[in-house]
Amino acid sequence: MANSLFGANTSDELEKFGTVEKIVTQLKSFLPPSATLAAGSYEELLKDIKWIKQHVIREEQVFVNPRQEHIYYLLEHANGKERKQKLGVKDEFYQDCGASAARKWRNRIAFILRQDTCGDERTQRAFHRLQEMYAEMTQLEFDDPLLDQPDALSCEGGCDNGK
């Protein structure tokens, strides 16, 4: 039913799907929890539906190569949870004992991006976003080097970092 909502072009067509409140509830399932949707009329709903179709609902993306796919997910994908899933981010990366795994994840994606040889502006921005995500995971300042000494990592609580 929700997919049919996105095909509606007039307020009369929207009325067939129920009350404004019912439609708002259905549309919220496509948005992140922090997003608000406060349409009070079918006309306002049409504007919201158009925005959701344009910014959230996309047909399956077809990428010419993995580099373009990673650039898309780093820079343009609207759903943060799905972005992390598509990029392979794991919860363990945010733990003290996940720094090594997070570094391997970052290096794998950095290799795919090839920022050093593909110096276009989008690649540079994607690489910068990757670095920001990595810094957030490891809670390092952006330019701080990662500690490579195993004894510098805290793995209390049963974490397994490959030792």
C-alpha positions as CSV (number, residue, x, y, z in Angstrom):
1,M,0.0,0.0,0.0
2,A,2.8,2.4,0.9
3,N,4.3,2.0,-2.6
4,S,1.0,3.0,-4.1
5,L,1.1,6.1,-2.0
6,F,4.2,7.2,-3.9
7,G,2.3,7.0,-7.2
8,A,-0.4,9.5,-6.1
9,N,-0.2,12.8,-7.9
10,T,-3.3,14.6,-6.6
11,S,-4.9,15.1,-3.2
12,D,-8.0,13.2,-4.5
13,E,-5.8,10.1,-5.1
14,L,-4.3,10.4,-1.6
15,E,-7.7,10.5,0.0
16,K,-8.3,6.9,-1.2
17,F,-5.6,5.8,1.2
18,G,-7.2,7.1,4.3
19,T,-6.9,10.0,6.6
20,V,-4.0,12.4,6.7
21,E,-3.0,11.0,10.0
22,K,-3.0,7.4,8.7
23,I,-0.9,8.3,5.7
24,V,1.6,10.3,7.9
25,T,2.0,7.2,10.0
26,Q,2.7,5.1,7.0
27,L,5.2,7.6,5.6
28,K,7.1,7.8,8.9
29,S,8.2,4.2,8.4
30,F,10.4,5.4,5.5
31,L,12.1,8.1,7.5
32,P,14.7,8.0,10.3
33,P,13.4,8.3,13.8
34,S,14.7,11.8,14.2
35,A,12.7,13.1,11.2
36,T,9.4,14.8,11.7
37,L,6.4,14.8,9.4
38,A,3.7,17.3,10.3
39,A,1.5,17.4,7.3
40,G,-2.0,18.7,8.1
41,S,-3.6,18.3,4.7
42,Y,-3.4,16.2,1.6
43,E,-1.7,19.0,-0.3
44,E,1.0,19.1,2.3
45,L,1.3,15.3,2.1
46,L,1.9,15.5,-1.7
47,K,4.8,17.8,-1.0
48,D,6.2,15.4,1.6
49,I,5.7,12.4,-0.6
50,K,7.6,14.1,-3.5
51,W,10.4,14.9,-1.1
52,I,10.6,11.4,0.2
53,K,10.6,10.0,-3.3
54,Q,13.4,12.3,-4.3
55,H,15.6,12.0,-1.2
56,V,14.8,8.7,0.5
57,I,13.1,6.2,-1.8
58,R,15.4,5.4,-4.7
59,E,15.2,2.6,-7.1
60,E,17.9,0.0,-6.7
61,Q,21.2,1.8,-7.4
62,V,23.3,0.4,-10.2
63,F,27.0,1.3,-9.8
64,V,29.6,1.1,-12.5
65,N,32.2,-0.1,-10.0
66,P,32.7,-0.6,-6.3
67,R,34.5,2.8,-6.0
68,Q,31.4,4.6,-7.2
69,E,29.2,2.5,-4.9
70,H,31.3,3.4,-1.8
71,I,31.4,7.1,-2.8
72,Y,27.6,7.0,-3.0
73,Y,27.2,5.4,0.4
74,L,29.7,7.7,2.0
75,L,28.4,11.0,0.6
76,E,24.8,10.7,-0.6
77,H,22.9,7.9,1.1
78,A,20.3,9.3,3.4
79,N,19.7,6.4,5.8
80,G,22.5,6.2,8.3
81,K,21.7,2.7,9.6
82,E,21.5,1.4,6.0
83,R,24.7,3.3,5.1
84,K,26.6,1.6,7.9
85,Q,25.2,-1.8,6.8
86,K,26.2,-1.3,3.1
87,L,29.7,-0.1,4.1
88,G,30.2,-3.1,6.5
89,V,30.4,-1.1,9.7
90,K,30.1,-3.4,12.8
91,D,29.3,-2.5,16.4
92,E,32.6,-3.9,17.5
93,F,34.4,-1.0,15.7
94,Y,33.1,1.4,18.3
95,Q,34.6,-0.6,21.2
96,D,38.1,-0.2,22.6
97,C,39.0,-3.7,21.4
98,G,37.6,-3.0,17.9
99,A,40.3,-0.5,16.8
100,S,42.2,-3.0,14.9
101,A,39.1,-4.2,13.0
102,A,38.1,-0.6,12.4
103,R,41.5,0.2,10.9
104,K,41.3,-2.8,8.6
105,W,37.8,-1.7,7.5
106,R,39.0,1.8,6.9
107,N,42.0,0.6,4.9
108,R,39.9,-1.7,2.8
109,I,37.6,1.1,1.8
110,A,40.5,3.5,1.3
111,F,42.0,1.1,-1.1
112,I,38.7,0.9,-3.0
113,L,38.4,4.7,-3.2
114,R,42.0,5.0,-4.4
115,Q,42.0,8.7,-3.3
116,D,45.7,8.9,-4.1
117,T,45.2,8.1,-7.8
118,C,41.6,9.2,-8.3
119,G,41.9,12.8,-7.1
120,D,38.5,14.1,-8.2
121,E,36.6,16.2,-5.8
122,R,33.9,13.6,-4.9
123,T,36.6,11.0,-4.1
124,Q,38.4,13.5,-1.9
125,R,35.1,14.2,-0.1
126,A,34.3,10.5,0.3
127,F,37.8,9.8,1.7
128,H,37.4,12.7,4.1
129,R,34.0,11.3,5.2
130,L,35.6,7.8,5.7
131,Q,38.3,9.4,7.9
132,E,35.6,11.1,9.9
133,M,33.7,7.9,10.4
134,Y,36.9,6.1,11.4
135,A,37.8,8.8,13.9
136,E,34.4,8.5,15.4
137,M,34.7,4.8,15.7
138,T,38.1,4.9,17.4
139,Q,37.4,8.2,19.2
140,L,40.6,9.7,18.0
141,E,41.2,13.2,17.0
142,F,41.1,13.4,13.2
143,D,44.9,13.6,12.8
144,D,45.9,11.3,15.6
145,P,47.7,8.1,14.6
146,L,46.1,4.8,15.7
147,L,48.0,3.1,18.4
148,D,49.4,-0.2,17.0
149,Q,50.7,-1.6,20.2
150,P,48.4,-4.5,21.3
151,D,49.0,-3.6,25.0
152,A,47.6,-0.1,24.3
153,L,44.2,-1.5,23.5
154,S,41.8,-2.2,26.3
155,C,40.0,-5.5,25.8
156,E,38.4,-6.0,29.1
157,G,35.0,-7.6,29.1
158,G,35.8,-10.5,26.8
159,C,36.5,-8.7,23.6
160,D,38.3,-10.7,21.0
161,N,40.6,-8.8,18.7
162,G,42.3,-11.7,17.1
163,K,44.9,-12.5,19.9
